[in-house]
Amino acid sequence: MTPIAPHITAFLRERLPIERAASAHTCDTYAYAFQLLFDFASQRAGIQPADLQLEQIDAPLILAFLDHLQQQRANTARTRNARLAATKSFMRYLQHRVPSALDQIRCILAIPMQRTDGRIVGYLSVPEQEALLNAPAPTTRDGIRDRALCHLVIAGGLRVSELVGLRLDDVTFRGRYADVLVRGKGRKQRALPLWKEVGDTLRAWLAVRGEAAVPEFFLNARGHSLSRSGVAYILRKHWATAAIACPSPRPKPVSPHVLRHSCAMNVLRATHDIRKVALWLGHERQETSEIYVDGDPTEKVEVLKAVLPPSLRPGKFRPPDKLIAALRPR
């Protein structure tokens, strides 16, 4: 029997951060995936997670775990696939450390990813964006912070990980304009020159931010850096107020990524250039940005204007006399 604890420790402390140079967010995501997996496996085996053996983490258990994620935790197929990807990465790492488990690892690596639906991205219209920006009270410290946070995400299209990781020295000012250095996914950086209106809201937040022991730009009420869940809570709170002022035909759940999608749609409608969307959002491949073309109705309206439909021969339907007679009142 092979204890799994030393191998997962080496994977999370050496393989990911040192050998693969993975970001802290990636390491945290993988660690949470294994937390869920080992908790599930320990409950099935009736032992503590620290006592789990590698031989117990086989393909049937992984399949049961994936089913548990979707049935009991109501996770989507994308989340299920992300947990499976983390497990497969760990198993590929074990191939060289535990050759005796190659057949068990091969069965796990053969588990297929689940196909996902290609849905149209959700985003906010311009009136809804304005309603959200006007929801925070500009007379309180939290309101000034929340307005600057929402304005920055809508204007710059930051991911939530980029937003919470933004530091004070990443934001510089040129008069009323603001330059933001974004440390993006895959260790890619991009510089965003933002409008005067965004610069004004960022300056207003800096005026009331005060001194803090952490270098992050946005702080919570205790003076610590904001968490991902904290950002989501802020958006939900202010969207509940904004939805009253600007009701939508259908209820819209708002998350940090919905604001990122809204920024992408703003750029696409203004430039009609998908390359500029990829550049602004920091997409590594232009194909990633093509989802916004499907979600933009103005692109389809231009098709309607440019393409002439085939002409049809005019004509009217004339019912037979017997039908007319049957329809007449008696």
N, C-alpha and C positions, 0 to 999 in steps of 0.2 A: 504494500500500500504506500502511496506517495502523498504526504501532506501537501495541501494546496497553498497554505498560508505563506511559506517562503517564496513561492513562485509569483504569487500576485503582488507581494510586497516589492519584489525586484522589478516587476513589470511596471508598477505605478511610480516607483521612486527612481528607477534607473533607465528602463527602456524608453518610456514616454518622454520624460522631461530632459534627459541627458542625450541618449542615443538618437532619438527621433526629434529632439528639440520641439516637442509639442508645447502649445501654449497652456497657461494655467487653466483656462476655460476648458480646453480639451481634456486635460487631466482630471478636472473635477467631474466632467460629464462621464468619462469612463469609470471613475471611482463610484459614482452614483449607480451606474448600470450594474457593477459587480456587487454593490451593496444590496440591490434588489434581488439579484440572482442568488447570492449566498444566503440571504434571509429566506428565500423560497426553498432552496435546497436543504437548509438546516431544519426547517419545519417538516419537510417530507421525510427526512432521515431521523428526526427526533434527537438531534445532537446540536451542540453549539457550533456556530460558524467557524470558529478557530479549529475545530476538530474535523472539518470536512477533508475528504481525501479526493485526489484527482480522479480516481476511478469512479467516484460517485457522480461526477459531472459528465454524463454521457449524452448522446444525442436524444434519447427519449426524455431525459430530464429537461434538456434545453427546449425541446418542442412543447413540453408541458408548461415550462416557464413562459414561453412566448404566448401560449394560449391564455395563461393566467393574466398576462399584461393586458390583453385585449378584452377578456371576459370579465375579470374581477376589477381591474384598475381602469377600464374603459379607455385604454390607450389607442391611438390611431395606428394605421399601418406604418406610417412614417416613423413614429416613435418605436414601434416594434422592430422595424428594420435597423434603427440606430442602436438599439440594445443588442441585436444580433451581430451587427458590425463590430461592436466592442468585444463581444465574446469571441468572434472569429479572429480578431487581431491578437487576442491573448493566446488563442490556440496555435496560431502560426508561430508565436514566440516560443511556445512550449515544444514545438517539433524538434528543436535543436537541444533543448535542455532535458527532455524526457523521451528518448527514442522508443522506449518500450510502449508508449501510449500512441504510437503513430496511427494504428488502425482506429482507435477511439477518436482521435483528432480528425482523421479523414472523414469519418461519418458526420462530425459536427460541421466541418467546412462544407459539406455537401448540402446542408440545409439551405433551401433557396430563400431569397428575399421575396417578400410579398409585394405584388403589384399594387400600385396606388392610383387613385383617380387623379386625372389632370383637371383640376378645378380652376375656374377663373379667380384671379387674385381679388381679395377684398381690399377696398380703399375708401377713403373719405372724399366726398366732393369738396369743392372750394368753400361753399357756405358752411359745410360741416367742420372743415378745418378752422375757419374763422370762429365758429361757435366754441370749439374746443379751446382755442387760444384765449378767448374772452371769458372762459369759465373760471379760471383761478382769480382770486381777489388780488389786485395789484397793490393793496395797502398793507398786506401782511408778508412776513418773511417767507413763509411756506408758499404763499401765492406767487410771489416774485420768482422764487425758485422753480415752481411748477410751470409758470408761463415760459421761462427761459428754457426749461427742459423740453417742453412740447415744441416750442419754436425751433430749437436746434434740430430736433429729430425730423420735423416736417421739412425744414429747409435743407438739411444736410443728408437726410436718409441714413442716419447712423443705425447700426444694429444695436441691440440692447447691451451686448457685451462691450461694444465700442463706447457706448454712452457711459456706462458705469466705470469703465477704465480710463475715461478722459481725465487728464491731469491739468493742473493749473498752468504749467509751462507749455501745454499743447495749444493754448489759446493766446493769440497775440492780436493787437489792435493797430490798425492804420487809420487814425482819425476815428470816425464812427464805424468803419468797416472792421470786420473780424476775420482773421485767418485761423482755421482750425486744423490741426494735425491729427488725423484719425489713424489709430493703430488697428488695422483691420484683420479680417480672417486670414489664416495662413501666413501671419507675420507680414502682411503687406501693409504699407502705409500710403495714405493719400492726403493731399493738402486741399482744403476746401476754402476758397474765398467767399465769404457770405455777405449778405446785404446789410445796409445800415440799420434796418429795422431789427435784424437778428442781433447785430452788435449792440444795439441799445438795450435789448432785454438781457443780454449776457453781462453788460456793464452794471445794470441794475442789480443783478444777482450778486456780483462781486462786491458791490457797495454794502450789502447786508450779510454776506457770507461769514465774515469774521475769520479769526485765526482758528486753525484746526491742526491736529496731530497727523492727519493723513493728507497726501498730496492730491487726492481726487478733486475734480472741479465741483461736482455736486455732492452735497452732504445730506444726511438724514437729520431728524430732529435731535439726535444725541451727538451730532458732530462727527459721525463716522461716515464712511463712504456708502453711497446708496447700493442696495442689492438689486438683483434682477426682479425679485418679487416686489420690492419696494417701488420700482418704476411701474410695474404692472398695476399695483394698487393705486398709485397716483393717477394713472390714465383712466382706470375704471371709475374712480371717484369723480373726476372732472367730466368724463363723458356722460355720466348720469345727469349732470347739470346741463351740459351742452345739448343732449338729446331732447330736453324739454324746449329749449329755445329754437332748435332746428330739427324738428321731428323727421324721421326717414320713413319711407313707405314700408320698409322691413327693418326689424331690429338688427343693429350691427354690433357685434362684439368688437371692442377696440383693444388692441394690444400694441406693444412697441413695433412689431413687424408690420402691422396695418398702417402705421404712420410712415414706415419706410416705403411701403407700397404706394402710399399717397404721394410721397416725394417723387418716386419714379414716374408716376402718371403725370405729375406737374411738368417734369422735365420733358417727357415724351410729347406732351401736347404743345409745349412751347417750342421745341426744336424739331420735332418729327424725325429724329435721328436716334436710332437705337444704340448707336455707338456712344453717343454722349450720355445715355442712361447708364450704360455699362461703366463708363469712365467715372461718372458722378457717384455711383453706388459702390464702386470698387469691385465689380465682378471680374473674376479672372478670365472667364470666357464670355463672349458676346451672346452665345446661345442661351445663357442663363437669363438674359434680359428680355428675351423674346416673349416671355409669358405676359409682359405688359402690353404687347401688341394685341394679344387676344382679348385683354380686358378693356381696351380703350375703344368705346363705341365711335369716336370721331374718325378713327381710321376706317371703319366700315362705312360710315357715311360718305367719306371721300370716294370709296369704291362705287357706291351707288350713283354718285354724281359723275364719275368718270366713265362708267360702263353703261352702254345703251342696251336695254333688254331687247330681245327679238320681237318684231312687230307681229301682231295677231290679226287675222281677218275678222272684221267686225261682223256681228250678227246678233239676232235676237231669238230667244226661244219662243216658239209659237206652239202652244198645246193643241192637241186635237180637239175637234168640236165636241166629241163625246165627253171629254174631261170637263170642258167649260159647262156643259149642260149638267153634269153631275154636281158641280160646285154651286150652281145657282140655287137660291133659296126656293123652297116649295111652299 
